[in-house]
Amino acid sequence: MSGRGLGLAAIDRKMLRDLWRMRGQAVAIALVAAAGVAMYVMAAGTFASLSATRDAYYDRYRMPDIFAGAVRAPESAAREIALLSGVLRADSRIVGQATLDMVGVDEPVLARLVSWDPSKPENLGRPYLRAGRLIAPGRPDEGMVSENFATAHGLAPGDKLVATINGQRRTIDIVGIVLSPEFVYAIAPGAIMPDNRLYGIIWLARLSLAATYDLQGAFNELAVSVIPDADQREIFAGVDRILAPFGGVSAYGRTDHMSDAFLAAEIDGLEAMGKVVPPIFLAVAAFLVNIVMSRLIQTERERIGLFKAFGYTNRAIGFHYLKLVSVITAAGALLGMAGGSWLGRAVTEIYGEFFSFPFLLFRPNLSTMIIAAGVTLAAGCLGTVSAIRRAVLLPPAEAMIPPTPPRYRQISLPGAIGRMAGFLSNKLSQPTRMIGRQLLRAWGRGAATCVGISLSVAMLVSTMFFFDAIEVLIDTQFQVGQRQDVSVTFVEATRPDALWSLERLPGVMKAEGFRAVPASVSAGRFSRNVSIIGLPAQSQLQRPLDRRLMPIAIPERGILLSAKLGELLGVGVGDTISVEVKLGARPQMELRVTALADDYIGTSAYMDIASLNRAMGHVTLISGANILLDPVDEPMFFQTVRDMPFIAGVQSNSVALAMFRATMAENLFITIFFYIAFAAIIAVGIVYNAARISLSERARELATLRVLGFSRGEVSYILLGELAVLTVIAMPLGCGLGYLFATGIIELYRTDLMRIPLIVNESTYAVSMLIVLIVTALSGLLVRRQIDQLDLVAVLKTRE
Amino acid sequence: MKTGHDKMAAFRVRGLTKVYGDGDLAVQALRGVDLELYDGEIVVLVGPSGSGKSTFLNILGGLDHPTSGKVFFRDSELTGFDDKGLTGFRRAHVGFVFQFYNLISSLTATENVDLVTEISDHPLTATHALDLVGLGDRADHFPAQLSGGEQQRVAVARAIAKQPDILLCDEPTGALDSETGILVLGAIDRVNRELGTTTVLITHNAAISGMADRVISFADGRVAGIETNGSRLPVQELSW
């Protein structure tokens, strides 16, 4: 085996030419393999990169581990906390709130103020400078603005902001635009979504804020970092104990930190998606590669016989075909690995921008690549081995002739059914009968094609349904469950008389008060920090909903939980949970869970406002109000509210909805878009191969018919008719499978922040089927061109 | 009994050449063939491999285009037909019998015949066609349930069921033993006698020549000789 061109053995040159001959199919198979691998690699790489980036960002810019608020605590308290076991450092700061005068904005614009000490750059929560500079020592009017807010208002260093802080009007000179790991998302108090137009973060010099709030030598917030694996509960207890005399509100960790919780939920959501959809796709792709390879090898049967006749050993022949299959599959897997890494990088960049990460770390995951490529390669080779085994076990002479004519038989059905079937069957043309018999006899092969096509439909359904589900989620959350147009929160809980002044405001059609208190809810060893919302018994604007989207009455006694919160606490209806309010006298209650609300966003707990107020000390208070607004008077309403000193914030439902679309929905859709593309590629690979292999299996029969005077159209009918029947059967099957996939996906994709309802619209089924039908039709056309090129003369000569 | 040359010419072939490939690799399959084939006769084409007889048959059957020259079927110039026209020609006028039967394995004998009758204007019934080849009793069998000879007779029935003007058979007995081959040739002979189908049959087997009206020898892409049999031997008397 030497001295031949290229130094290749004849059998290897054959392999290369075979590859060239079946290039269309090889490319299609490789694409299917590549799509499965790429998606898997992309998902894992994106998640790993984003997690690594977040961790590095938190690490480099000193994201605190624990936060604690107080009214006025002396610096000595911070020093004492720094000495607690497990604490690395405790940095005090002063936080506050400002109302900003923003030209052209009707609604109140609020900012959270955070102190920054230019003389202590090593402090926790260091801002990352995007533009301009950090505030300089001894410049009380200088401030740094969060980038999202600056972008929303077109602010740049050199601009000025007019703010009302603690009753004083002040002008802030913007010197820097910054990012901060603490405020990846800036979520206003009482809001569920970030709103970069109406809420921003401003860093001011420590001395300046201390003067404004009269907190010289004191602080009202503490940021703590701890050693890894420290017992945070113990530190919480220590911090609470030390700060209690100074009006300390209980310490909390990152999981209760709004921005981190939001970011974690989004990244977890990505991970959940990545853990569910890509493995399904990889499995599907591997399965399809297996089927296609096995069929491809079956069409090689005559050549295998020839090799044996020449004296090649079974092992050599098997090895030869394994090489062929490996080249195709490995090419696909390599393409998938490269493409998946590249896409993972691209998608990470999209998300990096989305989350405003100051830098990105890429973590292509080698082990993931190896797993994905290995699974695909193994599936391809397994498909080959079984087909080759069947071929090499035959004596050469037998292998060299095509399999004996397959045995067909007539099926006779008894009685009336039989007569009817017979009658119908007599009406069928012979080509139609050929289609029917082929389907009945080679049902295994037909079933494989059918399964392949239906999996393509299923993959499309199970990715596209997200769009339907998110719309229903939005409708439920923002229209059915929260019918208010606006909710306002007060600076502090107020007498319900405040409602009257709200009701007199322009455009207000209805105002319902609510009370919200931070609390820790626990059952057994599970506990969770939530906000308990007290609503009037007959609340008509904000309404928790049950599974059928019917409002659940707020119980006079007991507590109503999000189903997800119930799941997190491991409780159901009728169980009792412990509630500790983290405000005022910190009342503790044992409450019975009266119902579970099937909400899709966040984890909430609802009580009757009267019973909440009773527990809080028998004073009837509201901390905010939900308001139904006449849209005509909306601008007037906002302008008036802006100047009301007791109102801390206004959250518009439509803005929250817009922000939801811009954050969580978009976050998901980026990924889903890629998934849909992969599903479409897999569909192309499968359908084209199915049609192409059918053609090579039946080329001779079809050419015979052409010789007998059948037109191209009539001959195509026989081949494509079979494919059409299989496609038609595959459609409902694919929709059903898609629904099953979707069920599995939403079951696995249930984060604290968001649950997806199982909603698949008819249009999603229709579009999925349409895409696959179009792909099928195009593959059919490609194959039809090959039917046109059938060698009629060869048919007369070749033997059966 | 239809013999002799006083018949109308079914085919007139003038200056037919066929070259496969071009340049140095060109293979001249036909080098100028002039022939008439008459209505109702059985013509046997003989000659060594590569002598051009199959190419000739394929062009007659509308399966291939000549490089030059003309073929007239009755008054139509076959060589002027496009692919669609040739399909129509095969459909209306030509019956084919292949060496390896080429039955559709998923259809019974009757259904294989019906495959053709369904697209013909004046077909025989499948039953009649199968009776003609002596397979009336095997009508409901699938190809896998039939012997080679039986399969070839079904192929003959399928070819003649449309009552074609011309029946083209390329080595119809090539894959069969003598006894079975004679059954098949008997069927072809009977169809020719009863339906008057012009029949062209390629064979390597000189023994078969006896059943023909004329035996045309091909050599090197040309007609090397035409031999007219005074009388056709009954097929039963052939043997090899």
Interface residues (C-beta under 8 A of the other chain):
Chain A: T404 P405 P406 R407 Y408 R409 Q410 S429 Q430 P431 R433 M434 R437 Q438 R441 R700 E701 T704 L705 R706 V707 L708 G709 F710 S711 R712 E714 L792 V793 V795 L796 K797 T798 R799 E800
Chain B: S54 N58 G61 L63 D64 K84 T87 G88 R90 R91 A92 V94 F96 F98 Q99 F100 Y101 N102 L103 I104 S105 S106 L107 T108 E111 N112 D114 L115 V116 E118 I119 D140 F142 P143 A144 Q145 R158 K162 D170 A175
